[in-house]
Structures are given as C-alpha cells and as structure tokens.
Amino acid sequence: MATVSLPFRTLAWEGGIDGRFLILDQRRLPREQKEIELATVAAVRDAIKSLAVRGAPALGAAAAYGLVIAARAGADAAGVRQCLREGRACLASSRPTAHNLFWGLDRVARAGDGVEQDRARLLARLLAEARAIEREDAAACEAIGRHGLTLLPDPVRAMTQCNAGALATCGIGSALAPLYMAHAAGRDVAVIARETRPLLQGARLTAWELAQAGIDVTLIADAAAAHCLARGKANCIIVGADRIARNGDTANKIGTYELALAAARHRVPFFVAAPLSTFDPALRAGDAIVIEERPGEEISVIGGSLRVAPEGVCCANPAFDVTPAELITAIVTEEGVARPPYERSIDALLAGAAGAPA
C-alpha cells in the first residue's frame, strides 16, 4: 500500500525528560505555519482551550505530554505524584467533550503505579507512556485508513465536517486517513469541505491540509451541504468524533447532526472514523455526553476583531452535537468496522482490543 507523507507535524516531544513539547499552532493557520513550545502545564491547558492544539486524538497526546510537564516539577517522587494530581485537575478542566483527553490523562497517571521512591524512574515511566500514546495513535490512523479505504466508492466524492485529518491526530488523521490512502493509491479523490462555523476549522484547516497533500478540495458554506447532496456532488460523507457512546451515538463538531440528517434524506452513506480511545464505554447513549459551550464572542466577533452582531446580543455557542447511531452507516476504527446493531459490534471491537497483547 502506498505510503502517505504530509509536510507538517501536529505535535512532538523532543529530547528526554527535560526536553521540549512542541505543537503546530493551529490558531495561525492557514496564514502562518509555526511551531510553538509549551513549557508549563498552564501553557498546555491554554493551548487546548484556545484550540492551538485540537482534535480528539491529538488532545489525548497533548494532555499526556502536559501531564509529564506537570510531573517533572516535583522535587522527589512524592512531589511528582502531587504534581500529577494537580496537573490532571488543571488539564481536565480545559475541554469537557473529547473522551481521548481524559483517556490520555488517566493512562499517564496510572503509568507511575508501582514506582515508589525513585523520581527519575517515575518520570521516565510517565514520558514513555505519553510517547506510547502518540505512537499508538499514529498507528491507529494508518489502520483506520486501511479499513476505511474498503468503504469508499470509486471515484471518491467525499464531504467532511470540521477537521479530522492529520492536524487532529498524531498521524494521518481519522476521517481523512482513508482519503489520503485512496489518493496515494492513485484513485480519483475529490473532497468537499464545509467551512465549519464559527471557528472555520473546515476552511482554515481541512482545506489547508488537503491542499498540502495535493488532493482536490472544494470549500463550501455550511448551509450549502444539503444543496450539494441533492445534486449528487458527494457520494459519501466521512467525519471524525470526539466521544462515542456504547450504542454508537456520536458527538462531533456542531453541524454534524444536521449533515447526517441531510445524508439520510439523500441516501448518501454517512461514515464516522475514530480510534477506540474515542469510545466511552461508560456511556450507554449520547444523551449523557457533556457538550462544551464556548464563548459567544466566537459567533458575534470574527477573527477576534470584526464584530458582526450587536453589542450585548445573547449568543449560544455549543461546540458539538450528537448524531444518533441510526443515522450512521458504519464506524471505522483501528480494529475494524462497526455496523448496526452498534451495541453488539462496538462491544465486540472493545472486547477484542482489550484482549489483544500489549
């Protein structure tokens, strides 16, 4: 299978325990491609909250590295553990919906179990776990790409929402991974990217990274999606996810639910792509997913400076919505493809992953 290579990295840890944590600052895209260093746990939290780093899988890795940064402030093993507790509380308060963020925090926090009094060994164990999370996500992206590739029609005329590409992960993406692989294999691939108001992740990020990869991309206003589907402009929809309940209900960027409704009306297959770290087996259904409410100024002020609504107007700005499982054709994971009934297929995937060798 052809190799997919992209000319940027979303995040990286350089060096040993005293090394540097770098992210590609996504607030600057597409105007400027710039990496910044996050040297404190507060800086990592702010980067997550301000969307300098974003996308559920990338948030799992960023939170993991942020916890390592917090822990190394401890002067001895006991201090490291205290810093771990405080750092986890700080980072967990950044964004509530992405399950991967909490999954990453918990993995790093547990990694130090059994290491009692040796500060150096404890820190080395924490950093190794964070690096494993990054490495495993990159491998998961490749596997999602391979499994998703089997679902794509030929030619591929895909529509997507928000950004679930390399910028949202530690690899080649979740929803965009099958598209990258199809393109690398020489297939005819074209993508319609919705702008994704109010922060324009589709316009600023998805269109940018697809163009970087040389994939034909057309940007549309969010409200044009149903119009395009009615006229046969897309033959599949593929999106990412921030949290998936046990029954297949899926939280993703606001606007995904309405896109799924339009897809159902026009009989266009609607695929979700996400690693198993996005699944929350503790949630029976999507109505229990906490939906992040972001500042109203993201709607009333564009780009932080251009006011488009009257001063003082009330704004509601939910960052995510939940697409019911009945509207989802299939869910692509690194362990395979889940299909309805999702209660059975998701349980089988999760059980298989739990039983796999470490």
C-alpha positions in Angstrom: 0.0 0.0 0.0 1.3 3.5 -0.9 2.9 5.5 1.9 1.2 8.7 2.9 3.6 11.6 3.9 2.5 15.1 4.9 4.8 18.1 5.2 4.0 19.1 8.8 3.6 17.6 12.2 0.9 18.3 14.7 2.9 17.8 17.9 6.2 16.4 19.0 8.3 15.8 22.2 12.0 16.5 21.5 14.6 15.1 23.9 14.4 13.3 27.2 12.5 14.1 30.4 13.9 17.7 30.3 13.0 18.0 26.6 10.6 20.3 24.8 7.0 19.8 23.9 6.1 21.5 20.5 2.8 21.9 18.7 1.9 23.4 15.4 -0.2 26.4 16.4 -3.4 25.9 14.6 -4.8 29.3 15.5 -2.4 30.8 12.9 -3.3 28.5 10.0 -3.6 29.0 7.1 -1.8 32.3 7.2 1.3 31.1 9.0 2.8 27.6 9.8 4.5 28.0 13.1 5.5 25.6 15.9 5.4 26.9 19.5 6.8 25.4 22.7 4.6 24.6 25.6 6.8 24.7 28.7 4.3 24.7 31.5 1.1 22.8 32.3 -0.8 26.1 32.3 0.5 26.7 28.7 -0.7 23.3 27.6 -4.1 23.9 29.2 -4.4 27.3 27.5 -3.3 25.8 24.1 -6.0 23.1 24.4 -8.7 25.6 25.5 -7.8 28.1 22.8 -7.7 25.4 20.1 -4.0 25.9 19.3 -4.0 22.1 19.5 -7.3 20.3 18.9 -8.9 17.2 17.6 -9.8 14.4 20.0 -6.8 12.1 19.3 -4.3 14.9 19.4 -5.8 16.1 22.6 -5.1 12.7 24.2 -1.5 13.0 23.3 -1.2 16.7 24.2 -2.8 16.1 27.6 -0.4 13.2 28.2 2.6 15.3 27.5 1.1 18.2 29.5 0.9 15.8 32.5 4.6 14.9 32.1 5.4 18.6 32.1 3.4 19.0 35.3 5.0 16.0 37.0 8.6 17.0 36.4 8.1 20.0 38.6 8.1 17.6 41.6 11.4 17.6 43.6 11.1 14.0 44.7 8.8 11.0 44.0 6.1 12.3 46.4 6.3 15.7 44.8 5.9 14.2 41.4 2.8 12.4 42.5 1.4 15.6 44.0 2.1 17.4 40.7 0.4 14.6 38.8 -2.8 15.1 40.8 -2.7 18.9 40.4 -1.8 18.7 36.7 -4.5 16.3 35.9 -7.1 18.5 37.5 -5.8 21.5 35.6 -5.8 19.8 32.2 -9.1 18.0 32.8 -10.8 21.4 33.2 -9.8 22.5 29.7 -12.4 20.9 27.4 -15.2 18.5 28.5 -16.3 16.6 25.4 -13.3 14.9 23.9 -13.0 11.5 25.6 -9.4 11.0 24.4 -8.2 13.9 26.6 -9.3 12.1 29.8 -8.2 8.8 28.5 -4.7 10.2 27.9 -4.6 11.7 31.3 -5.6 8.5 33.0 -3.1 6.4 31.1 -0.2 8.6 32.1 -1.4 8.9 35.7 -1.6 5.1 36.0 1.8 4.6 34.4 3.6 5.5 37.6 1.8 2.8 39.7 4.4 0.6 41.3 7.2 3.0 41.1 7.6 4.1 44.8 10.6 6.3 45.7 12.7 6.8 42.5 11.9 10.1 40.9 13.9 9.5 37.8 12.3 6.1 37.1 8.9 7.5 37.8 9.4 10.4 35.3 10.9 8.1 32.7 7.8 5.8 33.0 5.4 8.8 32.6 7.2 10.1 29.5 7.4 6.6 28.0 3.6 6.3 28.4 3.0 9.6 26.7 5.2 8.7 23.8 3.4 5.4 23.5 0.1 7.2 23.3 1.5 9.3 20.4 3.0 6.3 18.7 -0.2 4.2 19.0 -2.4 7.0 17.6 -0.2 7.3 14.6 -0.5 3.5 14.0 -4.3 3.7 14.7 -4.6 6.4 12.0 -2.9 4.1 9.4 -5.2 1.2 10.4 -8.3 3.4 10.2 -7.1 4.5 6.7 -6.8 0.8 5.6 -10.2 -0.2 7.0 -12.0 3.0 5.7 -10.5 2.6 2.3 -12.6 -0.5 1.7 -15.8 1.6 2.2 -15.1 4.4 -0.2 -16.9 4.4 -3.6 -15.0 4.9 -6.8 -14.5 7.6 -7.8 -14.4 9.2 -4.3 -16.5 12.3 -3.9 -16.4 12.8 -0.1 -17.9 15.5 2.1 -16.5 16.2 5.5 -17.1 18.4 8.5 -14.6 20.3 10.7 -11.1 18.8 10.7 -10.4 15.1 11.4 -7.2 14.9 9.5 -3.5 14.9 10.4 -4.0 18.2 12.3 -6.4 16.5 14.7 -4.2 13.4 15.4 -0.6 12.2 15.8 -0.7 10.5 12.3 -2.5 11.0 9.0 -5.9 11.6 10.6 -9.1 9.6 11.3 -11.8 10.7 8.8 -9.2 11.9 6.3 -6.9 8.9 6.6 -8.9 6.7 4.1 -9.0 9.7 1.6 -5.2 10.1 1.9 -4.7 6.4 1.3 -7.0 6.4 -1.7 -5.2 9.4 -3.2 -1.8 7.8 -2.6 -3.0 4.6 -4.4 -3.9 6.6 -7.4 -7.6 6.7 -7.1 -9.8 9.6 -8.2 -10.4 11.6 -5.0 -12.2 14.9 -4.5 -13.4 16.3 -1.2 -16.0 18.9 -0.3 -15.1 20.6 3.0 -17.7 22.5 4.9 -16.4 25.8 6.4 -17.5 24.7 9.9 -18.7 27.9 11.6 -18.0 29.6 13.9 -14.2 28.9 14.0 -13.9 27.7 10.4 -11.9 24.5 11.1 -13.0 23.2 7.7 -11.9 26.4 5.8 -8.7 27.1 7.8 -7.5 23.6 8.5 -9.1 20.8 6.4 -8.9 22.8 3.1 -5.3 23.7 4.0 -4.0 20.2 4.8 -5.8 18.6 1.8 -4.2 21.2 -0.4 -0.8 20.4 1.2 -1.4 16.8 0.2 -2.4 17.7 -3.4 -6.0 16.5 -3.0 -8.7 18.2 -4.9 -10.7 20.1 -2.3 -13.8 22.4 -2.7 -14.8 24.7 0.2 -18.5 25.3 0.7 -20.6 27.3 3.2 -22.1 25.1 5.9 -25.6 25.9 4.6 -24.7 24.6 1.1 -24.3 21.0 2.2 -27.8 19.7 1.6 -27.9 21.6 -1.8 -24.7 19.7 -2.8 -26.1 16.4 -1.7 -29.4 16.9 -3.5 -27.4 17.5 -6.8 -25.2 14.4 -6.4 -22.0 16.3 -5.6 -20.9 13.8 -2.9 -21.3 10.1 -2.8 -20.2 9.6 0.8 -19.7 11.6 4.0 -16.9 10.8 6.5 -16.4 12.7 9.7 -14.4 12.2 12.9 -15.7 12.0 16.5 -14.9 13.4 19.9 -16.9 10.9 22.0 -18.8 7.8 21.0 -21.3 6.1 23.4 -21.7 2.4 23.7 -24.8 2.4 21.4 -23.0 4.3 18.6 -24.4 7.8 19.3 -21.5 10.1 18.3 -20.5 13.6 19.4 -18.7 15.6 16.8 -18.3 19.2 15.8 -21.5 21.2 15.8 -23.3 20.8 12.4 -22.5 17.1 12.1 -26.0 16.0 13.2 -27.7 18.2 10.5 -25.3 16.8 7.9 -26.3 13.3 8.9 -29.9 14.2 8.5 -29.3 15.5 5.0 -27.3 12.4 4.1 -30.1 10.2 5.2 -32.6 12.2 3.1 -30.5 11.8 0.0 -29.3 8.2 0.7 -25.7 9.1 1.0 -23.6 6.8 3.3 -22.5 8.5 6.5 -19.3 7.2 8.0 -17.7 8.0 11.3 -13.9 7.4 11.8 -12.3 7.3 15.2 -9.8 5.3 17.3 -11.1 3.2 20.1 -9.8 5.8 22.6 -12.7 8.0 21.5 -15.2 5.4 22.7 -16.7 5.9 26.2 -17.9 2.5 27.3 -19.3 4.1 30.5 -22.0 5.9 28.5 -25.0 3.9 27.3 -26.2 6.6 24.9 -25.3 10.0 23.5 -27.8 12.0 25.7 -25.2 11.6 28.6 -22.4 13.2 26.6 -21.4 16.6 28.1 -21.5 19.2 25.3 -18.9 22.0 25.6 -20.4 25.6 25.5 -17.8 28.0 24.1 -17.8 31.9 24.4 -20.5 33.7 22.5 -17.8 36.1 21.1 -16.8 33.3 18.7 -20.1 33.9 16.9 -20.5 37.6 17.3 -16.9 38.6 16.5 -15.0 37.1 13.6 -11.3 36.6 13.9 -11.2 38.3 17.3 -11.7 41.8 15.8 -14.6 42.1 13.3 -18.0 42.4 15.1 -20.9 41.1 13.1 -23.6 41.2 15.8 -24.9 44.0 18.0 -23.1 44.6 21.3 -24.8 42.7 24.1 -26.8 40.3 22.0 -27.2 36.9 23.6 -25.2 34.1 21.9 -25.4 30.4 22.4 -22.4 28.5 21.1 -22.4 24.7 21.6 -19.2 23.3 20.2 -20.6 19.8 19.5 -23.8 18.0 18.7 -24.7 14.3 18.9 -25.6 12.3 15.8 -27.9 9.3 16.7 -26.5 5.9 15.8 -29.5 5.2 13.5 -28.1 7.8 11.1 -24.6 6.4 10.9 -23.8 3.8 8.2 -20.6 2.5 9.8 -18.0 3.5 12.3 -14.4 2.9 11.3 -11.8 2.1 14.0 -8.2 0.7 14.0 -9.7 -2.7 15.0 -12.2 -2.8 12.1 -15.5 -1.5 11.0 -18.6 -1.4 13.3 -22.0 -1.7 11.8 -25.5 -1.7 13.2 -26.6 -3.0 15.6 -23.8 -1.0 17.3 -24.5 -2.3 20.8 -23.1 -5.6 19.6 -20.4 -4.5 17.1 -18.9 -1.9 19.4 -18.8 -4.3 22.3 -17.0 -6.8 20.1 -14.4 -4.3 19.0 -13.8 -3.1 22.5 -13.5 -6.7 23.8 -11.1 -7.6 21.0 -8.9 -4.6 21.8 -8.9 -5.4 25.5 -7.8 -8.9 24.8 -5.1 -8.0 22.3 -1.4 -8.3 23.5 0.1 -5.1 24.8 
